[in-house]
Amino acid sequence: MKLQLPPGPHDAYLFDCDGTIADSMPLHYIAWKKILAEWNCHFDEHHFYSLGGTPIAEIVSMLNK
């Protein structure tokens, strides 16, 4: 999946990191899955979405267990 930026000149880009404007969760899942695969860790998509809103440090702590 690739984030498509609108064509044309722009003075700035606004990145919505919490999903308010754009649904960025699929991109986040791909990133988590790719990084965790390097550690032979499977991250189920349903489990990932169930953790929406959970701080990253807490997710990493859970996965380490």
N, C-alpha and C positions, 0 to 999 in steps of 0.2 A: 504494500500500500504506500502511496506517495502523496504527500500533501500538495495540492494544486494551488498555486498562487494566481490571483487574477492578473490578466495581462495589463500592460500599460505602466506608465511612470507613477510612482507613489512617493510621497514624502516620508512615510513611515509604514511599518507593519505592526499590527497588534496581534500578539500571540495570546490566545485564550488557553491558559494551562489548566483550567478546572472544568471545562466542558460547558460553560454558560452560553457561549456563542456557537461553538462548533463541537460536534461529538468527536473528541480526540482519543477516546478510550481504546478504539481498535489499534491505533498507532502505539499507544502505551503498552498494550498487551503484546504486540509484536516485539517491542524493545525488551520488555521483561523476559519474554520467552527466549529470545535470542541470547541474551546475557546469561540467563540461568542454564541454558543448554550447554554452555561452556563449562559449567560445573556439574554436568550430568543431573540436573535438577529439573523434573517435569513440573510445570505450573499449569494446572488445569484451567481452561478458559472460564468455566462457571465459577470456580473458586476465585479467580482474579476479579471478576465482576462483582462478586459478593463482598469484596474488600474495598469497593469504591468509597472514597473519603477517608480511608485509613492512612495515617502518616507513613511515609516510606520507611522510617526507622522501625516502626512497629511491624510492618510487613516483612522486612528483612529478619527481624528477631524471630517472627513466627516461622519463617522458612528455615532458619538455622536450627530450629528444634526438630 
